[in-house]
Amino acid sequence: MKAFTSLLLLFACLPFGLFAQHVNLLVGTYTNTGKSEGVYVYDFNTETGEATQRSVAKAISPSFLTISADRAHVYAVTQTEDRKGAVNAYAFDEATGQLTLLNQQPVQANGPCHITIDSGGRYVIVANYSDGKVSVLPVEEDGSLGPLAQLIQHEGSGPNTDRQQSPHVHSAFFSADEKQVYVQDLGTDKINIYDFHPENATSPLAAATQPFVKSSPGGGPRHAAVSKDGKYVYLVEEMLANVRVYAKKDGQLTSVQVISVNEDGYAGTNGAADIKLSPDGKFLYASNRGDAHTLAIYRVDATDGTLTKVGNQSTLGKRPRNFTISPDGRYLLAANQETDDVVIFARNPDSGLLTDTGHRINVGAPVCLVF
């Protein structure tokens, strides 16, 4: 009995998802098509790759989501009845899969499209595409959100006169040590870099010594992936469908590689969207939701962080706006916004290649997937 008890205690201390056969999957959606109602929660079986709906929290286009480190709270960008940007705060019951709305706070900006939270659960940071602003909101002790603490207005433009007449903040990601925040601005072809000072209640973000790093002219920075050791940042450029690799040394980001998302000879419209590293950091994936509807697969060089193309995989649907990888690394789920489904692929940990499991999640206009 003593040995059995010790084994149970060992399992209890293991990282989330290592032995869990059932994990919660949250899906943010656009509700303007009339095919979805809000944030969906699914039970995902890591042995079979099947998902079963548990609940839905109704909201207006809760497109992008983030979850607190203790998995007790979920935050979703949304819109109010007058189409102004806001954030919903939810209490999350892992056991039942139920989301309970705590409150809603305006972001004082338009077109919120991405949200993140620090591991300490102190602030959420919202990227606002339409008017190029960054909104920072404090998290209260009960998990609800306090009024806006900081609002940053980006300035500038880019060479693409159709898409880059003004700043368009597209995402914000913390550095590995959470001392900085990388903010991707499609309109100005920049990753803006901010130092994170959670102790400063009025200005948690401050321009870093290196305030920004440039991307490809007309590339349109969208999302980023940060290596666990913090040495590399991988940027997906929406309009040129490139992945740009930055190495971090002595606190400075330097571009070291640019590689295409598309297959050789591709001549269609670009709309590169999301980018993710596998849990073991050995592979990187990037989606093109333009005419390609594919995921690019790259092997990551362990010595210098550069990428080698492994191949491209059709997402078996249209407009793969977002995708995610299960905590155990066994599955990759692609959210096809236009075909109203999430395609579940099995992932080979040695080759990085993907195989269709045949399993689908049918949900209207899926935009964001979070385990």
C-alpha positions in Angstrom: 0.0 0.0 0.0 2.8 2.4 0.8 4.4 1.8 -2.6 1.1 2.4 -4.3 0.5 5.7 -2.4 4.0 6.8 -3.4 3.2 6.1 -7.0 0.0 8.2 -6.8 2.0 11.1 -5.4 4.5 10.8 -8.2 1.8 11.0 -10.8 0.2 14.0 -9.1 3.5 15.9 -9.4 4.0 15.1 -13.1 3.4 17.9 -15.7 -0.1 18.6 -16.9 -1.2 16.3 -19.8 1.7 13.7 -19.4 -0.6 10.9 -18.3 -4.0 12.5 -18.8 -6.2 10.6 -21.2 -8.9 13.3 -21.1 -8.0 17.0 -21.4 -10.2 20.0 -22.0 -10.1 21.7 -25.4 -11.5 25.3 -25.7 -12.6 26.7 -29.1 -13.1 30.4 -29.8 -15.4 31.2 -32.7 -16.8 34.0 -34.9 -20.6 34.1 -34.3 -21.5 36.4 -37.1 -22.1 33.5 -39.5 -24.9 32.2 -37.3 -23.3 28.7 -37.1 -21.8 29.1 -33.6 -22.8 30.6 -30.3 -19.6 31.4 -28.4 -16.8 29.6 -26.6 -17.0 25.8 -26.9 -15.5 23.3 -24.4 -14.7 19.8 -25.6 -13.4 16.7 -23.8 -10.4 15.5 -25.9 -9.3 11.9 -25.6 -5.5 11.7 -26.0 -5.7 8.0 -26.7 -8.2 8.0 -29.5 -8.0 11.6 -30.8 -11.7 12.1 -30.5 -13.5 15.1 -29.0 -16.9 15.4 -27.4 -18.6 18.7 -26.6 -19.1 19.5 -22.9 -20.4 23.0 -22.9 -20.8 26.4 -24.6 -20.6 29.9 -23.2 -22.6 32.2 -25.4 -20.9 35.4 -26.5 -20.4 37.7 -29.5 -17.5 36.5 -31.6 -15.2 35.4 -28.7 -12.5 34.8 -31.3 -9.2 34.5 -29.3 -8.7 32.9 -25.9 -6.1 32.6 -23.2 -6.2 30.6 -20.1 -4.6 31.2 -16.7 -1.7 29.1 -15.6 -3.8 27.4 -12.9 -6.5 26.7 -15.5 -9.1 28.3 -13.3 -9.9 31.3 -15.5 -10.4 31.9 -19.3 -10.3 35.3 -21.0 -11.7 35.9 -24.5 -11.6 39.0 -26.7 -15.1 39.8 -27.9 -17.3 42.6 -29.1 -20.2 44.4 -27.4 -23.6 45.1 -29.0 -22.2 48.4 -30.4 -19.3 46.5 -31.9 -16.7 48.0 -29.6 -13.9 45.8 -28.4 -14.0 44.1 -25.0 -12.7 41.2 -23.0 -14.8 38.6 -21.2 -13.5 37.0 -18.0 -14.7 33.5 -17.1 -14.3 31.2 -14.2 -13.5 27.7 -15.5 -14.4 24.4 -13.8 -12.1 21.8 -15.3 -14.1 18.9 -13.8 -17.4 19.9 -15.5 -16.1 21.9 -18.4 -18.3 24.8 -17.5 -17.5 28.5 -18.1 -19.1 31.1 -15.9 -18.9 34.8 -16.9 -17.4 36.9 -14.2 -17.3 40.3 -16.0 -16.6 42.2 -19.2 -14.2 45.1 -19.6 -13.8 47.4 -22.6 -10.4 47.6 -24.2 -10.9 51.2 -25.5 -9.9 50.0 -28.9 -11.4 48.4 -32.0 -10.8 45.0 -33.5 -9.4 43.0 -30.7 -7.8 39.9 -32.3 -5.4 38.3 -29.8 -5.0 38.0 -26.1 -2.4 36.6 -23.7 -1.8 36.4 -19.9 1.4 36.2 -17.9 2.0 33.0 -15.9 1.6 35.0 -12.6 -2.0 35.8 -13.7 -1.5 39.6 -13.1 -2.3 41.1 -16.5 -4.0 40.3 -19.8 -2.6 41.9 -22.9 -4.9 42.5 -25.9 -3.8 43.2 -29.5 -6.2 45.4 -31.4 -6.0 45.2 -35.1 -8.3 47.9 -36.4 -6.7 50.9 -34.8 -3.2 49.6 -33.9 -3.5 49.7 -30.1 -2.3 47.5 -27.2 -4.6 47.2 -24.2 -3.4 46.0 -20.8 -5.9 45.0 -18.1 -5.2 43.9 -14.6 -6.5 40.6 -13.2 -8.3 40.9 -9.9 -8.0 38.3 -7.0 -11.2 36.6 -8.0 -10.1 36.3 -11.7 -12.3 39.1 -13.0 -10.7 41.9 -14.9 -10.2 45.4 -13.6 -10.5 48.6 -15.7 -7.9 49.3 -18.4 -4.5 50.0 -16.9 -2.6 51.0 -20.0 -3.3 51.8 -23.7 -0.5 52.0 -26.2 -1.0 53.5 -29.6 1.3 52.3 -32.4 2.3 54.7 -35.2 3.6 54.2 -38.7 2.8 52.4 -42.0 4.2 50.0 -44.5 4.8 49.7 -48.2 1.6 47.8 -49.0 -0.8 50.6 -49.6 -3.9 48.3 -49.4 -3.1 46.7 -46.1 -0.5 48.9 -44.4 -1.8 52.5 -44.4 -1.7 52.5 -40.6 -0.6 50.2 -37.7 -2.4 46.9 -37.2 -1.4 45.2 -34.0 -2.0 41.5 -34.5 -0.6 39.6 -31.5 1.4 39.8 -28.3 3.6 37.0 -26.8 5.7 36.9 -23.7 9.4 36.1 -23.9 10.4 32.8 -22.3 11.4 34.5 -19.0 8.4 36.9 -19.2 10.6 39.9 -18.8 9.5 41.2 -22.2 6.5 41.1 -24.5 6.8 40.8 -28.3 4.0 42.7 -30.1 3.5 41.9 -33.8 2.4 44.9 -36.0 1.2 43.9 -39.5 0.8 47.5 -40.5 4.4 48.7 -39.8 6.4 45.5 -40.4 7.7 45.5 -36.9 8.0 43.3 -33.8 7.6 46.0 -31.1 9.5 44.9 -27.9 8.3 46.0 -24.4 9.8 45.3 -21.0 7.2 43.9 -18.7 6.9 45.5 -15.2 3.9 44.0 -13.4 4.7 45.9 -10.3 3.9 49.2 -12.2 0.1 49.5 -11.9 -0.2 52.3 -14.5 2.5 51.3 -17.0 3.2 47.5 -17.0 4.7 47.8 -20.5 7.6 50.1 -21.3 9.6 50.3 -24.5 12.7 48.0 -24.3 16.3 49.1 -25.0 15.8 47.5 -28.4 12.3 49.0 -29.0 11.6 47.0 -32.2 13.0 44.7 -34.8 12.0 44.9 -38.5 10.5 42.2 -40.6 10.3 41.8 -44.4 9.0 45.0 -46.1 5.4 44.3 -46.9 5.6 41.0 -45.0 2.9 41.8 -42.4 3.9 40.3 -39.0 1.1 38.3 -37.6 2.0 35.7 -34.9 5.1 34.5 -33.2 6.5 31.4 -31.4 9.2 31.6 -28.8 11.6 28.8 -28.0 11.5 27.5 -24.4 15.0 28.6 -23.8 14.2 32.1 -25.1 17.1 32.0 -27.6 14.9 32.1 -30.8 11.7 33.9 -31.9 9.9 32.6 -35.0 7.7 35.1 -36.8 5.0 34.3 -39.4 4.5 37.1 -42.0 1.0 37.0 -43.3 1.2 38.8 -46.6 4.5 37.2 -47.9 3.8 33.8 -46.2 7.4 33.7 -44.8 8.7 32.5 -41.5 11.5 34.7 -40.2 13.8 33.4 -37.5 15.4 35.8 -34.9 18.2 34.8 -32.6 18.4 36.5 -29.2 21.9 37.3 -27.9 22.9 39.9 -25.3 19.3 41.0 -25.1 19.0 41.8 -28.8 17.0 40.1 -31.5 18.7 39.6 -34.9 17.2 38.1 -38.0 19.1 35.0 -39.1 16.8 33.2 -41.6 13.8 33.7 -43.8 12.0 30.6 -45.2 8.8 30.2 -47.2 5.6 28.7 -45.8 4.5 27.7 -49.3 5.5 24.8 -51.6 7.8 25.6 -54.5 5.9 27.1 -57.4 2.9 28.2 -55.4 1.3 31.2 -57.1 -1.9 31.7 -55.2 -3.0 34.4 -52.6 -1.2 34.4 -49.3 -2.8 34.6 -45.9 -0.3 33.0 -43.5 -1.9 32.9 -40.1 -0.5 30.9 -37.2 2.8 29.4 -36.0 3.6 26.9 -33.3 6.5 24.9 -32.0 6.0 21.3 -31.0 6.2 20.6 -27.2 9.7 19.1 -27.6 10.9 22.1 -29.7 12.1 19.9 -32.5 9.5 20.9 -35.1 7.8 24.1 -36.1 4.5 24.5 -38.0 3.0 27.5 -39.8 -0.4 27.8 -41.6 -1.4 29.5 -44.8 -5.1 30.3 -45.0 -4.9 32.0 -48.4 -5.5 29.8 -51.4 -3.1 27.1 -50.1 -5.0 25.8 -47.0 -1.8 24.1 -45.8 0.5 23.7 -42.9 4.2 24.0 -43.4 6.4 21.6 -41.4 10.0 22.5 -40.5 12.7 20.7 -38.5 14.4 23.0 -36.0 18.2 22.8 -35.8 19.1 22.3 -32.2 22.4 24.2 -32.5 21.3 27.5 -34.1 17.5 27.4 -34.2 17.3 27.6 -38.0 14.7 25.7 -40.0 14.7 23.0 -42.7 11.5 22.4 -44.6 10.1 18.9 -44.1 7.0 19.4 -46.2 3.5 20.8 -46.5 0.3 19.2 -45.3 -3.2 20.1 -46.5 -5.5 21.0 -43.6 -8.3 19.2 -45.5 -10.5 22.2 -45.2 -10.4 25.9 -46.0 -8.9 28.9 -44.2 -6.8 27.4 -41.4 -6.8 30.5 -39.2 -5.4 28.7 -36.1 -4.1 25.4 -35.0 -2.8 23.8 -31.8 -0.8 20.8 -30.7 -2.0 18.6 -27.8 0.1 18.8 -24.6 1.6 15.3 -25.2 2.6 16.3 -28.8 0.7 13.4 -30.3 -1.9 15.4 -32.2 -2.2 18.6 -34.2 -5.6 20.2 -34.6 -6.3 22.6 -37.5 -9.2 25.0 -37.2 -10.6 25.6 -40.7 -12.7 28.7 -40.3 -14.4 28.6 -43.7 -15.4 24.9 -43.7 -16.6 25.1 -40.1 -14.5 22.2 -38.8 -11.4 21.2 -36.8 -9.4 18.5 -38.4 -7.5 16.2 -36.0 -4.2 14.9 -37.2 -1.9 12.4 -35.6 1.7 13.8 -35.3 4.8 11.7 -35.8 7.3 12.9 -33.1 10.3 11.7 -35.1 9.5 13.1 -38.6 7.0 15.9 -37.7 4.7 14.6 -40.4 0.9 14.6 -40.0 -1.7 11.8 -40.7 -5.4 12.3 -40.8 -7.1 10.5 -37.9 -10.5 10.8 -39.6 -11.8 12.6 -36.5 -13.5 16.0 -36.8 -15.0 18.7 -34.6 -17.9 20.3 -36.4 -18.2 23.9 -35.1 -19.0 27.1 -36.9 -16.1 29.4 -37.8 -13.5 28.1 -35.4 -10.8 30.8 -34.8 -8.8 29.7 -31.8 -7.9 26.4 -30.1 -6.5 26.2 -26.6 -5.9 23.0 -24.5 
